[in-house]
Amino acid sequence: MIKPIQHRRCTLRDVAKAADVSLSTASNALNGVGRVNAETRERVLRVATEIGFRPNALARSLLSRRSLTIGIITDDTYGRLTLPISSGVSEILVDHGVSAFLCATSGDKRLAELHLQALLDKQVDGIILTATRLDVDPPIDLTALNIPVVYAFAAGPPHSTSFVPDDAHGAMLAIACLEEAGCRDILHITGPETWLAARHRAAAYRARCRPASPVMFGEWSEEWGHAAIEQVLATREKLPDGIFCGSDEIARGALDGLRDHGISVPDDVSVVGFDNWEVVSRQTRPPLTTIDMELKEIGHRAGLAMLQLTRNEPVDKGIIRLPCSLVRRESVARRPDDGPILLRSRD
């Protein structure tokens, strides 16, 4: 094995000398261009690895007429959505020598404009925009840019490419999980009806259960989950045997409310959340069965689309809904066939 060159940056000339080829042959082999036979190309790549050669990013960008960077603009203050999406984007880009600048706007339009100008000054090859919900306008208009734009967990304008979770699919998975556990009276507690995601999940719940099934709309909070349980116990004669919550935070509040009244999960009622926000779902008592929106996969798809666009390759347009997945934990169990719990019998 050839020893790495110490104390200085390895150059293309070092690779050519160590592989016993010309400078142009080494360059063609490393860049996958030109007429280089397979044996020579393999030797050059092996030698480059052994001596610790790293391509000069500036030279590569000049050769390709690209900066090999993209910008990610987000209005997600806490990173709950953006961090896994950005991780997925980066996993795709890094194998192609592309880096990403992450810029948080906190919903401030002026800050968004400043970030955009900074990214354009850096001559990024494209921009990925992420948001916290799908039914509000992004903090900045990107339609007039002459570089590619991809939307991830954000709905872009017509003729753009947007990757979003399929909320209806996720809701169907949650309800199917409860039904498989023997639940027949399933309640849905969710966030504000003004949110498109809440409406999509509620519509899927009604389609799967009963069209007239009541939906308890409220806030995306533990407090609302707890308050919803208090309402259920005060107004219903029978305890539902399954509860589908529109978020993990709501589910944690619901679990606390049930426990406060001596109702066991999952022995008396099974509960499913939505988000797979692990800091919440793994720490509930019991750990929460929930729906994962596959945010990293959304990032993967956005990253792949960006690479295609920067290469002038075609990509699908429109809103592309990606499937969710079910994460099974301990808040759902097979129900015994002994009927529902009569709530008024505990008075």
C-alpha positions as CSV (number, residue, x, y, z in Angstrom):
1,M,0.0,0.0,0.0
2,I,1.2,3.5,-0.8
3,K,1.8,5.7,2.3
4,P,-0.2,8.9,2.6
5,I,1.7,12.1,1.9
6,Q,2.3,13.9,5.2
7,H,2.2,17.6,6.2
8,R,0.9,19.0,2.9
9,R,-2.2,18.7,0.7
10,C,-2.0,15.9,-1.9
11,T,-2.3,17.2,-5.4
12,L,-3.5,15.8,-8.7
13,R,0.2,15.6,-9.7
14,D,0.9,13.4,-6.7
15,V,-1.9,11.0,-7.8
16,A,-0.6,10.9,-11.4
17,K,3.0,10.2,-10.2
18,A,2.0,7.5,-7.8
19,A,-0.3,5.8,-10.3
20,D,2.3,6.2,-13.1
21,V,-0.1,8.0,-15.5
22,S,-0.2,11.4,-17.1
23,L,-1.8,14.4,-15.4
24,S,-4.7,14.4,-17.9
25,T,-5.3,10.7,-17.4
26,A,-5.4,11.1,-13.6
27,S,-7.9,14.0,-14.0
28,N,-10.1,12.0,-16.4
29,A,-10.1,9.0,-14.2
30,L,-11.1,10.9,-11.1
31,N,-13.8,12.9,-12.8
32,G,-15.2,9.9,-14.7
33,V,-14.7,11.5,-18.1
34,G,-12.6,10.9,-21.2
35,R,-11.3,7.6,-22.6
36,V,-9.7,5.8,-19.7
37,N,-9.8,2.0,-19.5
38,A,-11.4,0.4,-16.5
39,E,-8.1,-1.0,-15.1
40,T,-6.4,2.4,-15.2
41,R,-9.4,4.2,-13.7
42,E,-9.5,1.7,-10.9
43,R,-5.8,2.1,-10.2
44,V,-6.0,5.9,-10.1
45,L,-9.0,5.8,-7.7
46,R,-7.3,3.3,-5.4
47,V,-4.0,5.4,-5.4
48,A,-6.0,8.6,-4.7
49,T,-7.6,7.0,-1.7
50,E,-4.3,5.5,-0.4
51,I,-2.4,8.8,-0.5
52,G,-5.2,10.8,1.0
53,F,-6.0,12.9,-2.1
54,R,-9.1,15.2,-1.9
55,P,-10.3,17.0,-4.9
56,N,-10.1,20.8,-4.8
57,A,-13.7,22.0,-4.4
58,L,-13.0,25.3,-6.1
59,A,-11.4,23.7,-9.1
60,R,-14.3,21.2,-9.4
61,S,-16.9,24.0,-9.2
62,L,-15.0,25.9,-12.0
63,L,-14.9,22.8,-14.1
64,S,-18.6,22.1,-13.7
65,R,-19.7,25.7,-13.6
66,R,-21.5,25.0,-10.4
67,S,-20.8,26.1,-6.8
68,L,-21.5,22.6,-5.5
69,T,-23.6,24.2,-2.7
70,I,-27.3,24.6,-2.1
71,G,-29.3,26.6,0.4
72,I,-32.0,25.3,2.8
73,I,-34.4,28.0,4.0
74,T,-36.8,27.1,6.8
75,D,-39.3,28.8,9.1
76,D,-39.1,26.0,11.6
77,T,-37.9,27.7,14.8
78,Y,-37.2,24.6,16.9
79,G,-35.9,22.3,14.1
80,R,-38.5,19.6,14.9
81,L,-39.2,19.1,11.2
82,T,-36.2,20.7,9.5
83,L,-33.4,18.8,11.2
84,P,-34.5,15.4,10.0
85,I,-35.4,16.7,6.6
86,S,-32.0,18.5,6.3
87,S,-30.2,15.4,7.4
88,G,-31.9,13.5,4.6
89,V,-31.0,16.1,2.1
90,S,-27.3,16.1,3.3
91,E,-27.1,12.3,3.1
92,I,-27.9,12.5,-0.6
93,L,-25.8,15.5,-1.4
94,V,-22.6,14.5,0.3
95,D,-21.9,11.6,-2.0
96,H,-22.0,14.0,-4.9
97,G,-19.6,16.6,-3.3
98,V,-22.4,19.1,-2.6
99,S,-22.8,21.0,0.7
100,A,-25.8,22.8,2.1
101,F,-26.2,26.1,4.0
102,L,-29.1,25.9,6.5
103,C,-30.9,29.3,7.1
104,A,-33.6,29.7,9.7
105,T,-36.1,32.6,9.2
106,S,-38.4,32.1,12.3
107,G,-41.2,33.3,10.0
108,D,-39.6,36.8,9.7
109,K,-39.9,37.9,6.1
110,R,-37.1,40.5,6.4
111,L,-34.7,37.8,7.7
112,A,-35.8,35.5,5.0
113,E,-34.9,38.1,2.4
114,L,-31.5,38.6,4.0
115,H,-30.8,34.9,4.0
116,L,-31.9,34.6,0.4
117,Q,-29.6,37.4,-0.8
118,A,-26.7,35.9,1.1
119,L,-27.3,32.5,-0.6
120,L,-27.5,34.1,-4.0
121,D,-24.3,36.0,-3.3
122,K,-22.7,32.7,-2.6
123,Q,-24.0,31.5,-6.0
124,V,-25.7,28.4,-4.6
125,D,-26.9,26.0,-7.3
126,G,-30.4,25.8,-5.9
127,I,-32.7,26.3,-2.9
128,I,-34.8,23.9,-0.8
129,L,-37.5,25.5,1.2
130,T,-39.1,23.8,4.2
131,A,-42.0,24.9,6.4
132,T,-44.0,23.8,9.5
133,R,-47.3,23.5,7.8
134,L,-48.6,23.0,4.2
135,D,-51.4,25.5,4.1
136,V,-49.7,28.8,4.6
137,D,-47.6,30.9,2.2
138,P,-43.8,30.6,2.6
139,P,-42.0,33.6,4.2
140,I,-40.4,34.4,0.9
141,D,-41.3,34.3,-2.8
142,L,-38.9,32.1,-4.8
143,T,-40.8,31.9,-8.0
144,A,-38.7,34.5,-9.8
145,L,-35.3,32.8,-9.2
146,N,-33.3,31.5,-12.1
147,I,-32.0,28.6,-10.1
148,P,-33.8,25.4,-9.1
149,V,-36.2,25.4,-6.1
150,V,-37.6,22.4,-4.4
151,Y,-40.2,22.4,-1.6
152,A,-40.0,19.9,1.3
153,F,-42.8,19.8,3.9
154,A,-44.1,22.9,2.1
155,A,-46.5,23.3,-0.8
156,G,-44.9,25.3,-3.6
157,P,-46.6,27.2,-6.4
158,P,-48.0,25.5,-9.5
159,H,-45.4,23.7,-11.7
160,S,-43.0,23.4,-8.8
161,T,-41.9,20.2,-7.0
162,S,-43.1,19.6,-3.5
163,F,-42.6,16.6,-1.2
164,V,-45.0,16.3,1.7
165,P,-46.2,13.5,4.1
166,D,-49.4,11.7,3.2
167,D,-51.5,12.6,6.2
168,A,-54.5,10.6,5.1
169,H,-52.3,7.5,4.7
170,G,-50.8,8.0,8.2
171,A,-54.3,8.3,9.7
172,M,-55.4,5.1,7.9
173,L,-52.4,3.2,9.4
174,A,-53.3,4.5,12.9
175,I,-56.9,3.4,12.6
176,A,-56.0,0.0,11.1
177,C,-53.6,-0.6,14.0
178,L,-56.4,0.1,16.5
179,E,-58.9,-2.1,14.6
180,E,-56.4,-5.0,14.4
181,A,-56.1,-4.7,18.2
182,G,-59.9,-5.3,18.4
183,C,-61.0,-1.7,18.9
184,R,-64.5,-0.9,17.6
185,D,-65.3,2.5,19.2
186,I,-62.4,4.7,18.1
187,L,-62.2,8.4,19.1
188,H,-60.2,11.0,17.2
189,I,-58.6,13.9,19.2
190,T,-56.6,16.3,17.0
191,G,-55.4,19.9,16.5
192,P,-57.0,23.0,15.1
193,E,-59.5,22.5,12.3
194,T,-57.9,25.5,10.5
195,W,-54.9,23.3,9.8
196,L,-54.9,21.3,6.5
197,A,-53.1,18.4,8.1
198,A,-55.7,18.1,10.9
199,R,-58.5,18.1,8.3
200,H,-56.8,15.5,6.1
201,R,-56.4,13.2,9.1
202,A,-59.9,13.8,10.3
203,A,-61.3,13.1,6.8
204,A,-59.4,9.8,6.7
205,Y,-60.7,8.9,10.1
206,R,-64.3,9.5,9.1
207,A,-63.9,7.6,5.9
208,R,-62.4,4.6,7.7
209,C,-64.8,4.6,10.7
210,R,-68.1,6.4,10.2
211,P,-68.9,9.5,8.2
212,A,-70.7,11.0,11.1
213,S,-68.0,10.2,13.7
214,P,-67.3,13.2,15.8
215,V,-63.8,14.7,15.7
216,M,-62.5,16.6,18.8
217,F,-60.6,19.5,17.3
218,G,-58.4,21.6,19.6
219,E,-54.8,22.6,20.0
220,W,-51.5,20.8,19.3
221,S,-50.7,20.5,23.0
222,E,-50.6,18.2,25.9
223,E,-53.1,20.5,27.7
224,W,-55.7,19.9,25.0
225,G,-55.1,16.1,25.1
226,H,-55.7,16.2,28.9
227,A,-58.8,18.5,28.6
228,A,-60.3,16.3,25.8
229,I,-60.2,13.3,28.1
230,E,-62.0,15.2,30.8
231,Q,-64.7,16.1,28.3
232,V,-65.0,12.5,27.2
233,L,-65.4,11.2,30.7
234,A,-67.9,13.9,31.6
235,T,-70.1,13.4,28.5
236,R,-70.0,9.8,27.4
237,E,-71.6,6.8,28.9
238,K,-69.0,4.4,27.6
239,L,-65.2,4.7,27.3
240,P,-63.9,4.4,23.7
241,D,-61.7,1.4,23.3
242,G,-59.3,3.2,21.0
243,I,-58.1,6.8,20.7
244,F,-56.3,8.2,17.7
245,C,-54.5,11.4,18.5
246,G,-53.4,13.9,15.8
247,S,-50.0,14.5,17.5
248,D,-47.7,12.9,20.0
249,E,-48.1,15.9,22.3
250,I,-51.9,15.5,22.3
251,A,-51.5,11.8,23.0
252,R,-49.2,12.4,26.0
253,G,-51.8,14.7,27.5
254,A,-54.5,12.1,26.8
255,L,-52.4,9.4,28.5
256,D,-52.0,11.5,31.6
257,G,-55.7,12.3,31.7
258,L,-56.6,8.6,31.5
259,R,-54.1,7.7,34.1
260,D,-55.4,10.4,36.4
261,H,-58.8,8.6,36.4
262,G,-57.4,5.1,36.9
263,I,-57.9,4.0,33.3
264,S,-55.2,1.7,32.1
265,V,-53.4,2.0,28.7
266,P,-53.5,-0.3,26.9
267,D,-55.5,-2.7,29.1
268,D,-58.7,-0.5,29.1
269,V,-58.0,1.7,26.0
270,S,-55.4,1.7,23.3
271,V,-53.9,5.0,22.1
272,V,-52.0,5.9,18.9
273,G,-50.2,9.2,18.3
274,F,-48.9,11.0,15.2
275,D,-45.4,12.4,14.4
276,N,-43.0,9.9,16.1
277,W,-41.4,12.8,17.9
278,E,-39.1,10.5,19.9
279,V,-38.4,12.9,22.7
280,V,-42.2,12.6,23.4
281,S,-43.3,9.2,22.1
282,R,-40.5,7.2,23.8
283,Q,-41.0,8.9,27.2
284,T,-44.8,8.6,27.6
285,R,-46.2,6.1,30.1
286,P,-46.5,3.6,28.4
287,P,-44.3,4.3,25.3
288,L,-46.5,5.5,22.5
289,T,-47.4,3.7,19.3
290,T,-47.4,6.4,16.7
291,I,-47.2,7.4,13.0
292,D,-43.8,8.4,11.6
293,M,-44.0,11.0,8.8
294,E,-40.7,9.8,7.4
295,L,-39.2,13.2,7.4
296,K,-35.7,12.0,6.4
297,E,-37.1,10.3,3.4
298,I,-38.8,13.6,2.4
299,G,-35.3,15.1,2.6
300,H,-33.8,12.2,0.5
301,R,-36.4,12.9,-2.2
302,A,-35.9,16.6,-2.1
303,G,-32.1,16.2,-2.3
304,L,-32.4,13.8,-5.3
305,A,-34.7,16.2,-7.1
306,M,-32.3,19.1,-6.5
307,L,-29.4,17.1,-8.0
308,Q,-31.5,16.2,-11.0
309,L,-32.5,19.9,-11.5
310,T,-28.9,21.1,-11.2
311,R,-28.0,18.7,-14.0
312,N,-30.9,19.8,-16.2
313,E,-32.7,16.5,-15.8
314,P,-36.5,16.3,-15.6
315,V,-38.3,15.8,-12.3
316,D,-41.9,15.2,-11.5
317,K,-44.0,18.4,-10.8
318,G,-46.7,19.0,-8.3
319,I,-47.3,17.9,-4.7
320,I,-45.8,14.5,-4.2
321,R,-47.3,12.8,-1.1
322,L,-45.0,10.2,0.5
323,P,-46.2,7.3,2.6
324,C,-46.0,7.3,6.4
325,S,-45.1,4.3,8.6
326,L,-46.4,2.9,11.9
327,V,-44.1,2.6,14.9
328,R,-45.4,0.0,17.3
329,R,-44.7,0.5,21.0
330,E,-46.7,-0.4,24.2
331,S,-49.8,1.9,24.1
332,V,-51.7,-0.6,21.9
333,A,-52.6,-4.1,22.9
334,R,-55.2,-6.7,21.8
335,R,-58.4,-6.1,23.6
336,P,-60.3,-8.8,25.6
337,D,-63.8,-9.5,24.4
338,D,-65.5,-8.2,27.5
339,G,-67.2,-5.1,26.1
340,P,-66.6,-1.4,26.8
341,I,-66.1,0.2,30.2
342,L,-69.2,2.0,31.5
343,L,-68.0,5.4,32.6
344,R,-71.0,6.3,34.8
345,S,-70.5,3.1,36.8
346,R,-67.5,4.7,38.4
347,D,-69.5,7.6,40.0
